[in-house]
Amino acid sequence: MSSQALYDFDGTITRKDTTILLLVALLKLRPWRFFGLIWFLFRMFVARDSVSKQGYKNKAIGYLIKDLSGMRLSGALKDFRNKVKFQYRPSVLTSIDLAIQDGCTVLIVTASPSFAISDCVSDLPVIVLGTEFEKKENIYTGLLKSKNCYGQEKVNRINEWASSNKTTLSVQSAWGDHFSDFDMLSLAEKRYWIGGKKLQKLIIDCDPDANFMHTDQ
């Protein structure tokens, strides 16, 4: 029976959230959308909860990709990929390599858009489950195709992947950096959290067997 290893992307595989890097790369395609983008960013930064922040993040991305094709985005995604590679945590990349060597299927499960993260990790034998944006005749509409891949929805997406691939889940390890990943990490035999004392305080009461990594690794 095959096993799996689960990873969040932003703040887990990378040292920080890469949303701004993606937005800047996309904005370069149509810089006149700057002022519209500022409105979405303002709403994202003043939002009181993480779910609302995710919603405005997706609206900002959708605003910048609306009416563009995948081919039209290729240059922006290359720019994004080149910047993100400097944000990777070496220790987490090593853990991915080890998981692959151990025969695990590595799933990167992220609230970020799958089209961007898939491009970033295209040189790795991993599967990306991310937020999907709608296309019509290969042109992005700017709307979400399905629910934002965040919180419990990550678990739903993992279960859907297992069902569609006729695979029994046997999650050996899972990695995250935010309490919203708790449901996903609960699927795993070994759970690794990247964060400081505030995150540890939230997690340790719910999961005393959790493992914590230093944020600079």
Secondary structure, DSSP 8 states (H G I E B T S, - for coil): --EEEEE--TTTTBSS--HHHHHHHHHTTSGGGHHHHHHHHHHHHH-SSHHHHHHHHHHHHHHHHTT-BHHHHHHHHHHHHHHHTTSB-HHHHHHHHHHHHTTEEEEEEEEEEHHHHHHHTTTSS-EEEEE-EEEETTEEEEEESS--S-THHHHHHHHHHHHHTT----EEEEEESSGGGHHHHTTSSEEEEE--HHHHHHHHTT-TT-EEE-TT-
